[in-house]
Amino acid sequence: MIKNYLKIAWRNLVKNKVHSAINIVGLSVGMAIAMLIGLWIWDELSFDKYHRNYSHIGQLMVTQTANGETGTFESTVVPLSAELRTKYAADFKLTALIWEGAHILAVGDKKISQNGMWAEPDMPAILSLNMVKGSYANFKDPSSFILSQSVAKALFGNADPINKVVRIDNKTNMKVAGVYEDLPHNTTFYAAKFMLPFNNPANWWNTQTAAWDNHGCHLFALMNDQADFDKVSAKIRNITKPHFKMNDEVMQVHPMSKWHLYSDFQNSVSIGGRIQFVWLFGIIGLFILLLACINFMNLSTAKSEKRAKEVGIRKAIGSVRGQLIGQFLSESLLVVFLALILTIILTVLAIPYFNRIADKDVTVPWANPSFWLITLSFSIFTGLVSGSYPAFYLSGFNPVKVLKGTFRVGRFASVPRKVLVVVQFTVSIVLIIGTVVVLRQIQFAKNRPVGYTRAGLISIEMNTPEIYGHYEVMRNDLLQTGAVEDMAESNSTTTQIWSRNGGFTWEGKAPGYDPTFGTIGVTYDYGHTVGWKILQGRDFSRNFPTDTGAIILNESALKMSGIKNPVGKIMHWNGGNHVIVGISKDMVMESPYEKTVGTVFFMSPGWVNWMTVRIKPTMPIRDALSKIEPVFKKYNPGSPFEYKFNDDDYAQKFSDEERIGNLASIFAALAIFISCLGLFGLASFVAEQRTKEIGVRKVLGASVANLWRLLSTEFVMLVFISLLIAVPLAYYFMQRWLMTYQYKAAISWWIFALAGIGAITITLITVSFQAIKAALANPVKSLRSE
């Protein structure tokens, strides 16, 4: 019987080629999207599960209140690690401090720059690194380090690297103590390719073992098997207060299982993070698959009249309803099986592009039985869902009426189809509006005045000792190349603020008020190099020897201080008196979606680790870099010439939102495509169903335009109803999304108008082909049988 079902199903598919193609293509596109999203969600949910101790690893987080705002941060103090090991050994099995950054690794003439970390000895054991050579134990030696297989390959080729010497940052030599397997892309420490011993003298943070007020390192812990994260967090909540009484910070242990998806905090409580994207994409995937299933239901029920006699004859010769349901479900499952084959092909072709957009490294797990079990179960479920309504609908026809020729589907038979079309376009329009809002928010933030000129700026990290102490002569050499407009040094790039401090006092400051400012040490030429704008007073200048102790506040810092007529006033900080010589326009140095950080710029040639170079706008970038490189090689021979464009660095701040926008754009386009496939099929059915009516109208004088309007109006009305539902839904959800940003665009009326006009235009284009084709048909042919 099953063989017979499949044979009939195949004949029906072949007989109705256009109908079958629309169903198979629509389902396969929907299933391919669902499969890609499923792989993305699995990658997100399995983040960091590579580590064997996944459920027992935690990170120490600190919650502080500064400038009236409470925030939770990863940066903590160095002595906390030893404190936890000695006083809370019952809860903490292992602890390890790390400090991440880029380093130069050199073997002979070969030099490479890679991200790595200074790490305490227990860090490899906490992460349960898979050592392919050497062991964890050797990492306890302060003159030895471990590296990943990819870095070992880059430095030593196929030679055995164990006990080979590598020069780090041209400062110190270290032996290779071990090689570990590269971490997968979906791990927190994927970018860190080697570990250096934290207790090596070259690591400045190793000198801060008693500094309870200097936050900067990250602290990780392996908890004892029976330890409860919440209970341990309650125990250590005030652990730092006895050592540094002038603080209100609260400590907690954040479990690894929440690092990736639950990284947002409010009042020290984890409230979410990327988990919202998991839910968002999961819902989008289900809705797009639903659109494809709706197409199947609509087209199958629309063809019901043509199969009514088949149902009547089958019932008349003894078929029961269950057999008919089985027949129609088998047809549905055959369509889904064919769609599944096309789905796998589409998925394989789309994965490289999808990975590039989503910043992922997902692959189809062909060898995983769970993947095939889920895929087949999912496909069967899709087939049953999409085929259930047609099966129960068609099998319920009355055989007597059908065979007498008195069967009519009824005036309300098309209502379910219309409802499903409304659902399709409601989902599609919500996606369109959401995509436009996301892209507009990104563009709004991109257009935000940044307070300096990014174009032509490059940043170079000062990561070897040779580069220090040559500022003036190096700047002169760069200016003489003719490619450089100016050069300066600072302790932060123009796209980050890596230092924040309190302890500032000034005349008129309110008692108990201790704001935290961003603090950036600079050299004389910083302002001219970055192109900031001085609103009051003047820039730093060599013409004023006293400027070595001068400071410049940005607008936000001035507002925080409340100082009136600030130029010439004195701020006391860090044991010194600093004269305010100028007020600069706010520069957007951190998130372009948040308010500007109040920042104090001070002269500190000895507290810098970044060079900023402005290339002349008339000089081609490639030519300029070729002239700049020899100068850096002259003063920094131990390092490869590596730089980053400040424009590119700033653009990275939009990466998450752009990723959402790009994926949403693709999903919206595919949702519209699937919906239009369904509309095309329904339009062809309606045109076919009303062939004789159209013939009569043409004979009576109806024009092509009248007939086109007759056939198109119904579908336009359905889309209009979809708009009435979609607009308030989209506004509600996108307004909530925008509330997460301090600097945000308004949701304008034209976005909804654009979505509505677009949806109606697409509908008319889709329907018009069939409508005009029917209107142009020769009425003699359509009325011949009358």
C-alpha positions in Angstrom: 0.0 0.0 0.0 2.8 2.4 0.9 4.4 1.7 -2.5 1.1 2.5 -4.2 0.8 5.7 -2.1 4.3 6.8 -3.3 3.6 5.9 -6.9 0.4 8.0 -6.9 2.2 10.8 -5.1 5.0 10.8 -7.7 2.5 10.9 -10.6 0.7 13.9 -9.0 4.0 15.7 -8.6 5.0 15.1 -12.2 1.6 16.1 -13.5 1.6 19.4 -11.7 5.2 20.5 -12.4 4.8 24.2 -11.5 2.9 23.5 -8.4 5.4 20.9 -7.3 8.4 23.1 -8.1 7.0 25.9 -6.0 6.4 23.6 -3.1 9.8 21.9 -3.3 11.8 25.2 -3.8 9.8 27.0 -1.1 10.2 24.2 1.4 13.9 23.7 0.7 14.7 27.4 1.1 12.8 27.5 4.4 14.4 24.3 5.6 17.9 25.4 4.6 17.4 28.6 6.6 16.2 26.6 9.5 19.2 24.2 9.2 21.7 27.1 9.1 20.1 28.8 12.0 20.0 25.5 13.9 23.7 25.0 13.3 24.3 28.6 14.5 22.3 28.1 17.6 24.1 24.8 18.4 27.4 26.6 18.0 26.2 29.3 20.4 24.8 26.9 23.0 28.0 24.7 22.9 30.3 27.7 23.3 33.3 26.8 25.6 32.1 23.2 26.1 35.4 22.1 24.6 36.9 22.5 28.1 36.4 19.4 30.2 35.9 21.4 33.4 33.2 23.6 31.7 30.7 23.3 34.5 33.2 24.1 37.3 35.1 27.1 35.7 34.2 30.6 36.8 35.5 34.2 36.3 35.7 36.7 39.1 33.6 39.8 38.3 33.6 43.1 40.2 30.6 45.4 40.5 31.3 49.1 41.1 29.4 52.4 41.2 31.0 55.3 39.5 29.5 58.6 38.5 26.2 57.5 39.7 26.1 54.4 37.5 26.6 50.8 38.6 28.4 48.4 36.3 29.9 44.9 36.4 33.4 44.4 34.9 35.9 41.7 34.3 38.9 43.6 35.5 40.1 42.8 39.0 43.2 43.2 41.2 46.3 41.0 41.3 46.4 40.0 45.0 42.9 38.6 44.9 44.2 35.4 43.3 46.4 34.5 46.2 43.7 35.5 48.7 41.2 33.1 47.2 43.7 30.2 47.1 44.7 30.6 50.7 41.5 31.6 52.5 38.9 29.9 50.4 40.6 26.7 49.4 37.4 24.7 50.2 35.6 26.4 47.3 38.4 27.2 44.9 40.5 24.3 43.6 42.7 26.5 41.3 42.9 30.2 40.5 44.8 32.0 37.7 45.3 35.6 36.7 45.8 36.5 33.1 46.6 39.6 31.1 45.9 39.4 27.3 47.7 41.3 24.6 49.7 41.1 21.4 53.4 40.1 21.5 56.2 39.7 19.1 57.7 36.1 19.0 61.0 35.8 17.3 63.1 32.8 16.3 66.2 33.8 14.5 65.1 36.2 11.7 61.6 34.9 11.8 59.2 37.3 13.7 55.5 37.0 14.1 52.9 39.0 16.1 50.2 37.1 17.9 47.7 37.5 20.7 48.6 35.7 23.8 48.4 36.1 27.6 50.5 36.3 30.7 49.0 33.6 32.8 49.5 32.0 36.3 50.7 28.4 36.3 47.3 26.8 36.9 45.6 28.4 33.8 46.3 25.5 31.4 44.9 23.0 34.0 41.8 25.2 34.5 41.1 25.2 30.8 42.1 21.5 30.5 44.2 22.3 27.4 44.9 19.2 25.3 48.7 19.0 25.3 50.2 17.4 22.2 53.8 17.9 23.4 55.2 18.7 26.9 53.0 19.0 30.0 51.3 21.6 32.3 53.9 21.0 34.9 56.7 22.6 32.9 54.7 25.9 32.6 55.5 26.6 36.3 59.0 27.6 35.3 59.0 31.4 34.9 61.4 31.1 31.9 59.2 28.7 30.0 56.0 29.1 28.1 53.5 27.0 26.1 52.1 27.7 22.7 49.4 26.4 20.3 50.1 24.1 17.4 49.5 26.8 14.8 52.0 29.1 16.4 54.5 26.3 16.8 54.1 25.5 13.1 54.6 29.1 12.2 57.8 29.4 14.2 59.4 26.0 13.8 57.8 24.3 10.9 57.8 20.5 11.4 60.7 20.6 13.8 60.2 19.6 17.5 59.7 22.9 19.4 60.2 21.6 22.9 63.1 23.4 24.7 63.6 25.7 21.7 64.2 29.3 22.7 61.9 32.1 21.6 62.5 35.8 22.1 59.5 37.6 23.4 59.0 41.3 22.5 62.7 41.5 22.1 63.0 41.7 25.9 63.4 38.2 27.2 64.1 34.7 26.0 61.8 31.8 26.9 61.9 28.1 26.3 59.0 26.2 24.8 57.7 24.0 27.6 54.7 22.5 25.7 52.5 22.6 22.7 48.7 22.4 23.0 45.9 21.8 20.5 44.5 24.9 19.0 41.2 25.9 20.7 38.1 25.9 18.5 36.5 29.0 17.2 33.6 28.8 19.7 35.7 29.3 22.8 36.4 32.4 24.8 40.2 32.1 24.5 40.3 31.2 20.8 42.3 34.4 19.9 45.0 33.8 22.6 47.6 31.5 20.9 50.1 31.1 23.6 50.6 31.5 27.4 53.5 33.3 29.0 54.4 32.8 32.8 52.8 35.5 34.9 55.6 35.5 37.4 58.2 36.4 34.7 60.0 39.7 35.5 59.0 41.0 32.0 55.4 41.0 33.1 54.7 44.4 34.8 51.5 43.1 36.5 53.7 40.7 38.5 54.9 43.8 40.5 51.3 44.6 41.6 50.9 41.7 44.1 50.0 44.1 46.9 48.0 46.7 44.8 44.3 46.2 45.9 43.3 49.4 44.1 44.7 48.7 40.6 42.3 46.8 38.5 43.4 45.4 35.1 43.9 41.7 35.1 41.3 39.0 34.7 41.0 36.2 37.3 39.7 32.7 36.6 39.0 29.8 38.9 38.3 26.1 38.9 35.7 25.5 41.6 35.6 22.4 43.7 33.1 19.8 42.5 30.5 20.6 45.3 30.9 24.4 45.2 27.8 26.4 44.4 28.5 29.5 42.4 25.8 31.6 44.1 26.8 30.5 47.6 30.5 31.1 46.9 29.7 34.5 45.4 27.9 35.4 48.6 30.9 34.4 50.7 33.4 36.5 48.8 31.1 39.4 48.1 33.1 41.9 50.3 36.5 40.2 50.1 38.4 43.3 48.9 37.0 45.8 51.4 39.3 45.0 54.3 42.3 45.8 52.0 40.9 48.9 50.3 38.3 50.5 52.4 37.5 53.4 50.1 35.5 51.3 47.7 32.1 49.9 47.3 32.9 47.0 45.0 31.2 43.7 45.2 32.8 40.4 43.9 31.1 37.4 42.4 32.0 34.3 40.5 30.4 34.2 37.0 30.2 30.6 35.7 31.7 29.7 32.3 28.3 28.4 31.2 27.0 32.0 31.2 30.1 33.9 29.9 29.0 33.9 26.3 25.2 34.1 26.4 24.6 35.9 29.7 27.3 38.6 29.8 25.1 41.6 30.5 24.6 42.7 34.1 22.3 45.0 36.0 22.9 45.7 39.6 25.4 42.8 39.7 22.8 40.4 38.4 23.3 38.6 35.0 20.2 39.6 32.9 21.1 38.4 29.4 23.3 39.1 26.5 23.7 37.1 23.3 21.0 34.7 24.4 18.5 37.3 22.9 20.1 36.6 19.5 19.6 32.9 20.0 15.9 33.4 20.7 15.6 36.0 17.9 17.2 33.8 15.2 15.4 30.7 16.5 12.1 32.4 16.2 13.0 33.8 12.8 14.0 30.4 11.6 10.7 28.8 12.8 8.7 31.6 11.2 10.4 31.3 7.8 9.9 27.5 7.9 6.3 28.2 8.8 6.0 30.4 5.7 7.2 27.5 3.5 4.7 25.2 5.2 1.9 27.7 4.6 2.7 27.7 0.9 2.3 23.9 0.8 -1.0 24.1 2.7 -2.4 26.9 0.5 -1.5 25.4 -2.8 -2.7 21.9 -1.8 -6.1 23.1 -0.6 -6.3 25.5 -3.6 -6.0 22.4 -5.9 -8.7 20.6 -3.9 -11.4 20.9 -6.5 -9.3 19.1 -9.1 -8.8 16.2 -6.7 -12.4 16.1 -5.5 -13.5 13.4 -7.9 -10.5 11.3 -7.0 -11.5 11.5 -3.4 -15.1 10.7 -4.3 -14.2 7.6 -6.3 -11.8 6.3 -3.7 -14.5 6.7 -1.0 -17.1 5.1 -3.2 -15.0 1.9 -3.7 -14.3 1.5 0.0 -11.5 3.8 1.0 -11.8 5.0 4.5 -10.8 8.4 5.6 -7.7 7.2 7.4 -6.4 5.7 4.1 -7.0 9.0 2.3 -5.2 10.9 5.0 -2.3 8.5 4.7 -2.2 9.0 0.9 -2.1 12.8 1.2 0.5 12.7 4.0 2.7 10.4 1.9 2.5 13.0 -0.9 3.6 15.7 1.6 6.4 13.5 2.9 7.6 12.8 -0.6 7.7 16.6 -1.3 9.6 17.1 2.0 12.1 14.3 1.1 12.8 15.9 -2.2 13.1 19.3 -0.5 15.5 17.8 2.0 17.9 16.8 -0.7 17.8 20.3 -2.1 18.1 21.7 1.4 21.4 19.9 2.1 22.8 21.1 -1.3 21.7 24.7 -0.5 23.1 24.5 3.0 26.5 23.2 1.9 26.7 25.9 -0.7 25.6 28.6 1.7 27.8 27.7 4.8 31.0 29.6 3.7 29.0 32.7 3.0 27.0 32.3 6.2 30.1 31.9 8.3 31.6 35.0 6.8 28.5 37.1 7.7 27.9 35.5 11.1 31.6 35.4 12.1 31.3 31.7 12.7 33.1 28.5 11.8 30.2 26.1 11.7 30.2 22.9 9.6 27.7 20.3 8.8 28.4 17.4 11.2 28.0 14.6 8.7 29.4 11.9 11.0 27.2 12.8 14.0 24.2 10.5 14.3 22.4 13.1 16.4 22.5 15.5 13.4 20.8 13.0 11.1 18.3 12.0 13.8 17.3 15.6 14.4 17.3 16.4 10.6 15.1 13.5 9.7 12.8 14.0 12.6 12.6 17.6 11.8 11.8 16.8 8.1 9.1 14.3 9.0 7.6 16.8 11.4 7.7 19.5 8.7 6.0 17.1 6.3 3.3 16.2 8.7 2.6 19.8 9.7 2.6 21.1 6.1 0.5 18.2 4.9 -1.9 17.8 7.8 -4.4 20.5 6.8 -4.7 19.4 3.1 -4.9 15.8 4.2 -7.8 16.3 6.7 -9.5 18.8 4.4 -9.4 16.7 1.2 -10.3 13.5 2.9 -13.5 15.1 4.4 -15.2 15.6 1.0 -18.7 14.1 0.6 -18.4 11.4 -2.2 -22.1 11.6 -3.2 -21.9 15.4 -3.9 -18.6 15.1 -5.6 -19.7 12.4 -8.0 -23.1 14.0 -8.7 -21.2 17.2 -9.7 -23.0 19.2 -7.0 -19.9 19.6 -4.8 -18.8 23.2 -4.1 -16.1 24.2 -1.8 -18.3 26.9 -0.3 -17.9 30.7 0.0 -15.8 30.4 3.1 -13.5 27.7 1.8 -10.8 30.3 0.8 -10.8 31.9 4.2 -8.1 29.6 5.7 -5.9 30.3 2.7 -6.4 34.1 3.1 -5.6 33.8 6.8 -2.4 32.0 6.0 -1.4 34.6 3.4 -2.0 37.3 5.9 0.3 35.4 8.4 3.0 35.1 5.7 3.1 38.7 4.9 2.8 39.8 8.5 6.0 37.9 9.3 7.7 39.2 6.1 6.7 42.9 6.8 7.9 42.6 10.4 11.2 41.4 9.2 11.5 44.2 6.7 10.7 46.9 9.2 13.1 45.3 11.8 15.8 45.2 9.2 15.4 48.8 8.2 15.4 49.9 11.9 18.6 48.0 12.6 20.4 49.4 9.6 19.2 52.9 10.3 20.4 52.6 13.9 23.8 51.5 12.6 24.0 54.4 10.2 22.7 56.8 12.8 25.6 55.8 15.1 28.1 55.9 12.2 27.0 59.5 11.4 27.6 60.6 15.0 30.2 63.3 15.1 33.3 61.7 16.7 35.1 64.9 17.6 38.3 64.2 15.7 39.3 63.2 12.1 39.7 59.4 11.7 40.7 59.4 8.0 44.4 58.9 7.5 45.1 57.8 11.1 47.1 54.6 11.9 48.0 53.2 15.3 51.1 51.2 16.1 51.7 49.4 19.3 55.0 50.1 21.1 55.7 46.5 22.1 59.4 46.4 22.3 61.9 48.4 24.5 63.8 49.8 21.4 60.8 51.9 20.3 60.8 54.0 23.5 62.9 57.1 24.1 63.1 58.2 20.4 60.0 60.2 20.2 61.4 63.5 18.9 63.9 62.1 16.5 61.5 59.5 15.2 58.8 62.1 14.7 61.2 64.3 12.8 62.3 61.4 10.5 58.6 60.6 9.8 57.9 64.2 8.9 60.8 64.3 6.6 59.5 61.4 4.6 56.8 63.7 3.2 54.1 61.1 3.8 53.3 62.1 7.4 51.4 65.1 8.6 52.2 64.5 12.3 52.8 61.8 14.9 52.1 61.5 18.6 52.2 58.9 21.4 49.5 58.0 24.0 48.5 55.2 26.4 45.3 54.6 24.4 44.3 54.5 20.8 41.6 56.9 19.6 39.1 54.1 19.8 39.6 53.0 23.4 40.1 54.3 26.9 42.2 51.8 28.8 42.7 53.7 32.0 40.2 55.2 34.4 40.9 56.8 37.7 39.3 58.6 40.6 40.9 60.7 43.4 40.6 64.0 41.5 40.0 67.1 43.7 39.5 70.7 42.8 38.2 73.9 44.4 34.5 73.8 45.0 34.2 70.1 44.7 31.2 68.7 46.7 32.2 66.6 49.8 32.0 62.9 49.2 31.9 63.3 45.4 34.6 61.2 43.8 34.0 60.9 40.0 35.9 58.5 37.8 37.5 59.9 34.7 39.1 58.3 31.7 42.8 59.2 31.9 44.9 59.3 28.8 48.6 60.2 28.8 49.8 61.9 25.6 52.7 63.8 24.1 52.7 67.4 22.8 51.5 66.7 19.3 48.5 64.5 20.2 45.8 67.1 19.5 47.2 68.1 16.2 47.7 64.5 15.1 44.2 63.3 15.9 42.6 66.6 14.8 40.6 67.3 17.9 38.9 70.7 18.4 39.7 72.9 21.4 36.6 74.8 22.6 38.2 76.8 25.4 41.8 77.7 26.1 44.6 76.1 24.1 46.2 72.8 23.1 49.4 71.4 24.7 52.4 73.3 23.4 56.2 73.1 23.6 56.2 76.9 24.0 55.0 76.5 27.6 57.5 74.5 29.7 54.9 74.2 32.5 52.7 72.1 30.2 54.5 69.0 31.5 52.0 69.2 34.4 49.0 70.6 32.4 45.8 68.8 31.6 43.0 69.2 29.1 39.4 68.1 29.9 36.8 67.0 27.4 33.3 68.5 27.5 31.9 65.5 29.5 34.7 65.8 32.1 34.0 69.5 32.5 30.3 68.9 32.9 31.1 66.2 35.6 33.4 68.5 37.5 31.1 71.5 37.4 34.0 73.9 37.2 33.1 77.4 36.0 35.7 79.2 33.8 38.0 76.2 33.9 41.0 77.5 32.0 43.7 78.2 34.5 42.0 76.3 37.3 43.9 73.6 39.2 42.9 69.9 39.6 44.8 67.8 42.2 45.5 64.2 41.2 48.0 61.5 41.9 50.1 63.8 44.2 50.4 66.6 41.7 48.8 70.0 40.9 47.6 70.1 37.3 46.6 73.3 35.5 43.6 73.1 33.1 44.9 74.7 29.9 42.1 73.8 27.6 38.7 72.1 27.0 38.4 69.8 24.0 35.3 68.7 22.1 34.1 65.3 23.2 35.7 62.5 21.2 33.8 59.2 20.8 36.5 56.8 21.9 34.4 53.9 23.1 30.9 52.7 22.1 29.3 55.0 19.5 25.9 54.0 21.0 26.7 55.3 24.5 27.4 58.7 26.0 30.9 60.0 25.9 33.2 59.2 28.8 34.5 62.1 30.8 38.2 62.1 30.0 41.3 63.9 31.3 44.3 64.2 28.9 47.6 64.8 30.6 51.2 65.1 29.5 53.0 61.9 30.2 55.8 60.8 27.7 56.8 58.0 30.0 53.3 56.5 30.3 52.6 55.7 26.6 52.4 52.5 24.6 50.8 53.5 21.3 51.9 55.7 18.4 49.4 57.5 16.3 50.4 58.7 12.8 48.5 60.9 10.5 49.2 60.2 6.8 49.0 63.2 4.5 45.6 63.1 2.6 47.4 63.8 -0.7 49.6 60.8 -0.3 48.3 57.3 -1.5 48.2 55.0 1.5 50.4 52.3 -0.1 53.1 54.8 -0.9 52.9 56.4 2.5 53.3 53.1 4.3 56.3 52.2 2.2 58.0 55.4 3.4 56.9 55.0 7.0 58.0 51.4 7.4 61.8 52.0 7.1 61.6 54.6 9.8 60.0 52.2 12.2 62.4 49.5 11.3 65.3 51.9 12.0 64.1 52.5 15.6 62.3 49.2 16.2 64.3 46.4 14.4 63.0 43.7 16.8 59.4 44.0 15.7 57.6 43.5 12.4 55.9 46.7 11.1 52.3 46.2 12.1 49.6 48.9 12.2 45.9 49.3 12.2 43.8 51.9 10.6 41.8 53.8 13.1 38.9 53.8 10.7 38.9 50.0 10.6 39.2 49.9 14.4 36.3 52.2 14.8 34.2 50.2 12.3 34.7 47.1 14.5 32.4 48.8 17.1 29.5 48.2 14.7 30.3 44.6 14.0 27.6 43.0 16.2 24.8 45.3 14.9 26.0 45.0 11.3 26.0 41.2 11.7 22.4 41.3 12.9 21.4 43.7 10.1 23.0 41.6 7.4 21.5 38.4 8.6 18.1 40.1 9.1 18.3 41.5 5.6 18.9 38.1 4.1 16.2 36.5 6.2 13.7 39.2 5.2 14.5 38.8 1.5 14.1 35.0 1.7 10.9 35.4 3.7 9.5 37.7 0.9 10.8 35.2 -1.7 9.0 32.3 0.0 5.8 34.4 0.4 5.9 35.5 -3.2 6.3 31.9 -4.4 3.0 31.1 -2.5 1.3 34.2 -4.0 2.4 33.2 -7.5 1.0 29.7 -7.1 -2.3 31.0 -5.6 -2.6 33.7 -8.3 -2.2 31.0 -11.0 -4.8 28.9 -9.3 -7.3 31.8 -9.1 -6.7 32.8 -12.7 -7.2 29.2 -13.8 -10.4 28.9 -11.6 -11.9 32.1 -13.0 -11.0 31.4 -16.7 -14.5 31.3 -18.0 -15.6 34.3 -15.9 -12.7 36.3 -17.4 -13.8 35.1 -20.9 -17.4 36.3 -20.3 -16.2 39.7 -19.0 -13.9 40.2 -22.0 -16.8 39.3 -24.4 -18.9 41.9 -22.6 -16.2 44.6 -23.1 -13.9 44.4 -20.0 -10.5 45.8 -20.6 -7.2 44.2 -19.6 -6.7 46.9 -16.9 -10.1 46.1 -15.5 -9.4 42.4 -15.4 -6.0 43.0 -13.9 -7.5 45.1 -11.1 -10.2 42.4 -10.5 -7.6 39.7 -10.0 -5.1 41.8 -8.0 -7.4 43.6 -5.6 -8.0 40.5 -3.4 -4.3 39.9 -2.8 -3.6 43.6 -2.2 -6.3 43.7 0.4 -4.7 40.7 2.2 -1.3 42.5 2.2 -3.0 45.6 3.5 -4.5 43.6 6.4 -1.0 42.2 7.1 0.3 45.7 7.3 -2.3 46.7 9.9 -1.1 43.7 12.1 2.7 44.0 11.3 3.2 47.7 11.9 2.2 47.8 15.7 4.1 44.5 16.3 7.2 45.7 14.6 7.1 49.1 16.4 6.7 47.4 19.8 9.6 45.0 19.4 12.0 47.4 17.7 11.2 50.2 20.3 12.2 47.7 23.0 15.4 46.9 21.1 16.4 50.5 20.7 15.9 51.1 24.4 19.1 49.2 25.1 21.1 52.0 23.5 21.7 55.5 24.9 22.4 57.0 21.6 19.7 55.8 19.2 17.7 56.8 16.2 14.0 57.4 16.3 11.5 55.1 14.5 10.2 57.3 11.8 6.8 57.0 10.0 8.5 56.6 6.6 9.9 53.2 7.6 6.4 51.8 7.9 5.3 53.6 4.8 8.3 52.2 2.9 7.6 48.7 4.1 4.0 49.0 3.1 4.7 50.3 -0.3 7.4 47.7 -0.8 5.1 44.8 0.2 2.3 46.0 -2.0 4.6 46.6 -4.9 6.1 43.1 -4.6 2.6 41.6 -4.4 1.5 43.4 -7.5 4.6 42.4 -9.4 4.1 38.8 -8.3 0.4 38.6 -9.0 0.4 40.7 -12.2 2.1 38.1 -14.3 -0.7 35.6 -13.9 -3.4 38.3 -13.9 -2.3 39.9 -17.1 -1.7 36.5 -18.7 -5.3 35.5 -17.9 -6.6 38.9 -19.0 -4.9 38.6 -22.4 -6.1 35.0 -23.0 -8.4 34.5 -26.0 -12.0 34.3 -24.6 -13.0 32.0 -27.5 -10.7 29.3 -26.1 -11.9 29.7 -22.5 -15.7 29.6 -23.6 -15.4 27.0 -26.2 -16.8 24.2 -24.0 -19.8 26.3 -23.0 
